[in-house]
Amino acid sequence: MLYLQLFWSFIQIGLFSIGGGYAAMPLIQSQVVTLHGWLSMEQFTDLITIAEMTPGPIAVNSATFVGIHIAGIPGALIATFGCVLPSIIIVLTLAYFYYKYQNLTIVQGILGGLRPAVVALIASAGISILITAIWNGKGITSHLADVNVVAVVLFALAFFVLRKWKPNPILVMLGCGVVGMVVYLFLPEGTLPLT
């Protein structure tokens, strides 16, 4: 039954994640955190971080990670297959029709109409992760004590460095990881006192 749930959850993610891995993040969150409770929001944030850092598509990496976490190697294989199966079928079908009808205006209109939806899905996922990181997974509150100052400072510094000098984002991620590791070694709770 668990294998069937994994397959069905990730076939839905693979079927409805138009726009790639970043657009799939809210769908993955809905399935693995909200609907089934396989991961906590903190674990989901770690999952996205690992999925972005490892080679390959984010949705496939997430499927593999969740599958292993829930049901071992067979779970990873089933979740990954469920995630990629809709893409294989859809891409083969669309490729056939696209090459046959690519010059039609309606085809160009449909592709143009999908772009805003993809941007909205990516923004939604980014905001969810930002809220989890800054407020320690508690949701937005007005209490300054709930704010993770380390996360806010690292986010602001990374944003500034990326906008000002445009370095390789991987180097910025590694730098933030090193700084975060050093800070969290000295501050085990991960927050700086605000008073």
C-alpha positions in Angstrom: 0.0 0.0 0.0 2.8 2.4 0.8 4.5 1.7 -2.5 1.2 2.5 -4.3 0.9 5.8 -2.3 4.4 6.8 -3.2 3.9 5.9 -6.9 0.5 7.8 -7.0 1.9 10.8 -5.2 4.9 11.2 -7.4 3.0 10.4 -10.6 0.8 13.4 -9.7 3.9 15.6 -9.1 5.4 14.5 -12.4 2.1 15.1 -14.2 1.3 18.6 -12.9 4.8 20.1 -12.3 4.9 22.2 -15.5 8.0 24.3 -15.6 10.6 22.1 -14.0 11.8 21.3 -10.5 11.2 24.7 -8.9 7.6 24.7 -10.1 7.3 21.2 -8.6 8.3 22.3 -5.1 4.8 23.4 -3.9 3.4 20.1 -5.3 6.0 18.1 -3.6 5.4 20.0 -0.3 1.7 19.4 -0.6 2.1 15.7 -1.1 4.9 14.8 1.3 4.4 17.3 4.1 0.7 18.3 4.1 -1.2 15.4 2.7 0.8 12.3 3.8 3.0 13.8 6.6 6.0 11.8 5.4 8.3 14.7 6.1 8.2 17.7 8.4 8.6 21.2 6.9 12.1 21.4 8.2 12.9 18.0 6.6 11.3 19.3 3.4 13.5 22.4 3.4 16.6 20.1 3.8 15.2 17.9 1.0 15.0 20.9 -1.4 18.5 22.0 -0.4 19.9 18.5 -1.1 17.9 18.1 -4.3 19.3 21.4 -5.6 22.9 20.5 -4.7 22.9 17.1 -6.2 23.1 16.5 -10.0 19.8 16.0 -11.8 16.3 17.4 -11.8 15.0 18.6 -8.5 11.7 16.7 -8.7 13.5 13.4 -9.5 16.1 13.9 -6.7 13.2 14.7 -4.3 11.3 11.6 -5.3 14.4 9.4 -4.8 15.1 11.0 -1.4 11.5 10.7 -0.2 11.3 7.1 -1.5 14.5 6.1 0.4 13.3 7.9 3.5 9.9 6.2 3.5 10.5 2.7 2.0 14.2 2.2 1.3 15.6 1.3 -2.2 12.3 -0.1 -3.6 10.5 3.0 -2.5 13.1 5.2 -4.2 12.8 3.3 -7.4 9.0 3.4 -7.3 8.8 7.1 -6.4 11.4 8.0 -9.1 9.6 6.0 -11.7 6.3 7.6 -10.8 7.9 11.0 -11.1 9.4 10.5 -14.6 6.7 8.4 -16.2 4.2 11.3 -16.9 7.1 13.3 -18.4 8.1 10.5 -20.7 4.6 10.1 -22.0 3.8 13.8 -22.3 7.1 14.7 -23.9 6.8 12.0 -26.5 3.2 13.0 -27.3 3.9 16.7 -27.3 7.0 16.3 -29.5 5.0 14.5 -32.1 2.2 17.2 -32.1 4.7 20.1 -31.8 6.6 19.1 -34.9 3.4 18.6 -36.8 1.7 21.9 -35.8 4.5 24.2 -34.6 3.6 27.0 -36.9 0.1 27.5 -35.6 -0.6 30.7 -33.6 -2.6 28.9 -31.0 0.4 26.7 -30.0 2.5 29.8 -29.4 -0.4 31.3 -27.4 -0.6 28.3 -25.2 3.1 28.3 -24.5 3.0 32.0 -23.7 0.0 31.5 -21.3 1.9 28.9 -19.3 4.8 31.2 -18.4 3.0 33.3 -15.7 1.7 30.2 -14.0 5.2 28.8 -13.8 6.5 32.1 -12.3 3.8 32.0 -9.7 4.6 28.4 -8.7 8.3 29.2 -8.3 7.5 32.3 -6.3 5.2 30.3 -4.0 7.8 27.7 -3.3 10.5 30.3 -2.6 8.3 32.2 -0.2 7.4 29.0 1.7 11.0 28.1 2.1 12.0 31.6 3.1 9.3 31.7 5.8 10.4 28.3 7.1 14.0 29.4 7.3 13.5 32.8 8.8 10.8 31.9 11.4 12.2 28.5 12.2 9.2 26.7 10.7 6.7 28.4 13.0 5.1 30.5 10.3 5.1 34.3 10.2 4.8 35.8 13.7 5.3 39.3 15.1 7.6 38.1 17.9 11.3 39.0 17.2 12.3 36.0 19.3 11.0 33.7 16.7 13.2 35.1 14.0 16.3 33.2 13.0 18.8 36.1 12.8 21.5 33.9 11.3 19.2 32.9 8.4 18.2 36.6 7.8 21.8 37.8 7.8 22.9 34.9 5.5 20.0 35.5 3.2 20.7 39.3 3.0 24.4 38.8 2.4 23.9 36.1 -0.2 21.3 38.2 -2.0 23.6 41.3 -1.9 26.6 39.3 -3.2 24.6 37.7 -6.0 23.2 41.0 -7.2 26.4 43.0 -6.8 29.1 40.7 -8.2 27.1 37.9 -9.8 29.4 35.1 -8.8 28.7 31.4 -9.3 25.6 30.6 -7.1 27.2 27.3 -6.0 30.1 29.2 -4.5 27.7 31.5 -2.6 25.8 28.4 -1.3 29.0 26.8 -0.2 30.1 30.1 1.5 26.7 30.4 3.3 27.0 26.7 4.4 30.5 27.2 5.9 29.4 30.4 7.7 26.2 28.7 8.9 28.2 25.7 10.1 30.6 27.9 12.1 27.8 29.9 13.6 25.8 26.9 14.5 28.8 25.2 16.1 29.1 28.2 18.5 25.4 28.7 18.8 23.7 25.3 19.0 20.2 26.7 19.0 21.0 28.5 15.8 19.6 31.9 16.8 21.3 35.0 18.0 19.9 36.7 21.1 18.0 39.8 20.2 18.1 41.4 23.7 
